[in-house]
Amino acid sequence: NDVEAGHISLHPAGIPHGPHPGATERSIGKQKTEELAVMVDTFKPLMVTEEAMKIADESYHKSWLE
């Protein structure tokens, strides 16, 4: 499962992550994509608000399993 438009994820420091399973294989032979990903590295920890918790995708961690 790839992320969809507008998806935001928070990854704790030191936890490696990369392309979702199958993403690399689907890219073979493509010249370009119509997508944009932004990664923000902070010097200080981010605080998750109550509003953010209301829209949390509780199954996101399972998207890395295949």
ZANUTI-491146 format. One record per residue: residue in one letter; z, x, y of N, C-alpha, C in turn. Coordinates in steps of 0.2 Angstrom, whole numbers, plus 5000, padded with zeros to 4 digits. Each point is the difference from the previous one (the first is absolute). Layout:
<node a,<Z,X,Y>,<Z,X,Y>,<Z,X,Y>>
...
***
This chain:
<node n,<5000,5004,4994>,<5000,4996,5006>,<5000,5004,5006>>
<node d,<4995,5000,5004>,<5000,5003,5007>,<5003,4996,5005>>
<node v,<5002,5003,5005>,<5003,4997,5006>,<4995,4996,5003>>
<node e,<5002,4995,5004>,<4995,4995,5004>,<5001,5002,5007>>
<node a,<4995,4997,5004>,<5000,5001,5007>,<5007,4998,5003>>
<node g,<5003,5004,5004>,<5006,4999,5004>,<5006,5002,4996>>
<node h,<4999,5003,4994>,<5006,5002,4996>,<5003,5006,5003>>
<node i,<5007,4999,5000>,<5004,5006,5002>,<5005,5002,4994>>
<node s,<5000,5006,4999>,<5005,5002,4995>,<5005,5006,5003>>
<node l,<5006,5000,4997>,<5004,5005,5002>,<5002,5004,4994>>
<node h,<4999,5007,5001>,<5001,5004,4994>,<5006,5005,5002>>
<node p,<5005,5000,4996>,<5006,5005,5001>,<4998,5007,5000>>
<node a,<5003,5004,5004>,<4998,5007,5001>,<5001,5003,4993>>
<node g,<4995,5004,4998>,<5000,5004,4994>,<4997,4996,4994>>
<node i,<4998,4994,5001>,<4997,4996,4994>,<4993,5001,5001>>
<node p,<4996,5003,4995>,<4993,5001,5000>,<4996,4994,4999>>
<node h,<4995,4999,5003>,<4995,4994,4999>,<4993,5002,5001>>
<node g,<4996,4996,4998>,<4993,5002,5001>,<4995,4994,4999>>
<node p,<4994,5001,4998>,<4996,4994,4999>,<5002,4996,4994>>
<node h,<4999,4994,5001>,<5002,4995,4995>,<4996,5001,4994>>
<node p,<5002,4999,4994>,<4996,5001,4993>,<4993,4997,5001>>
<node g,<4995,5004,4998>,<4994,4997,5001>,<4996,5001,5006>>
<node a,<5004,5001,5006>,<4997,5001,5006>,<4995,5006,5000>>
<node t,<5002,5006,4998>,<4996,5006,4999>,<4993,4998,4997>>
<node e,<5001,4997,4994>,<4994,4999,4996>,<4995,4995,5003>>
<node r,<5003,4995,5004>,<4995,4996,5004>,<4997,5003,5006>>
<node s,<5002,5006,5002>,<4997,5003,5005>,<4995,5005,4999>>
<node i,<4999,5001,4993>,<4994,5004,4998>,<4994,4998,5002>>
<node g,<4996,5004,5003>,<4993,4998,5002>,<5000,4996,5007>>
<node k,<5005,4998,5003>,<5000,4997,5006>,<4999,5005,5006>>
<node q,<4997,4998,5005>,<4999,5004,5006>,<5005,4999,5005>>
<node k,<5003,4994,5000>,<5005,4998,5005>,<5003,4994,4998>>
<node t,<5005,4998,5004>,<5004,4994,4999>,<5001,4996,5007>>
<node e,<5002,4994,5000>,<5001,4997,5006>,<5007,4998,5000>>
<node e,<5004,5005,4999>,<5008,4999,5000>,<5003,5006,5004>>
<node l,<5006,4999,5002>,<5004,5004,5004>,<5007,5000,4998>>
<node a,<5003,5006,4999>,<5007,5001,4998>,<5003,5004,5005>>
<node v,<5006,4998,5002>,<5004,5004,5005>,<5007,5002,4997>>
<node m,<5002,5006,5000>,<5006,5003,4997>,<5004,5002,5006>>
<node v,<5006,4998,5001>,<5005,5002,5005>,<5005,5004,4997>>
<node d,<5001,5007,5002>,<5006,5004,4998>,<5005,5000,5005>>
<node t,<5006,4999,4999>,<5005,5000,5005>,<5005,5005,4999>>
<node f,<5003,5002,5006>,<5005,5006,4999>,<5007,4997,4999>>
<node k,<5000,4993,5001>,<5007,4997,4999>,<4998,4994,4996>>
<node p,<5005,4998,4996>,<4999,4994,4995>,<4998,4994,5004>>
<node l,<4996,4995,4997>,<4999,4994,5003>,<5005,4995,4997>>
<node m,<5001,4995,5004>,<5005,4995,4998>,<4996,4994,4999>>
<node v,<5001,4997,4994>,<4997,4994,4998>,<5003,4994,5003>>
<node t,<4997,4995,5004>,<5003,4995,5003>,<5001,4994,4995>>
<node e,<5004,4995,5002>,<5000,4994,4996>,<4993,4996,5000>>
<node e,<4997,5000,5006>,<4993,4997,5000>,<4995,5003,4995>>
<node a,<5001,5007,5000>,<4995,5004,4995>,<5002,4998,4993>>
<node m,<5006,4999,4998>,<5002,4998,4993>,<4998,4993,4998>>
<node k,<4999,4996,5005>,<4997,4993,4999>,<4993,5000,4997>>
<node i,<4996,5005,5002>,<4993,5001,4998>,<4999,5005,4994>>
<node a,<5006,5003,4998>,<4999,5005,4995>,<4996,4998,4994>>
<node d,<4996,5004,4997>,<4996,4999,4994>,<5005,5003,4994>>
<node e,<5003,4996,4997>,<5005,5002,4995>,<4997,5003,4994>>
<node s,<4993,4999,4999>,<4997,5002,4994>,<4995,5006,5002>>
<node y,<5001,5003,5006>,<4996,5006,5002>,<5001,5006,4995>>
<node h,<5006,5001,4998>,<5001,5006,4996>,<4997,4999,4993>>
<node k,<4998,4994,4998>,<4996,4999,4994>,<4993,5002,5001>>
<node s,<4997,5000,5006>,<4993,5001,5001>,<4998,5007,4998>>
<node w,<5005,5005,4999>,<4998,5006,4998>,<5000,5001,4992>>
<node l,<5001,4995,4996>,<5000,5000,4993>,<4993,4997,4998>>
<node e,<4998,5002,4995>,<4993,4997,4997>,<5000,5002,4993>>
***
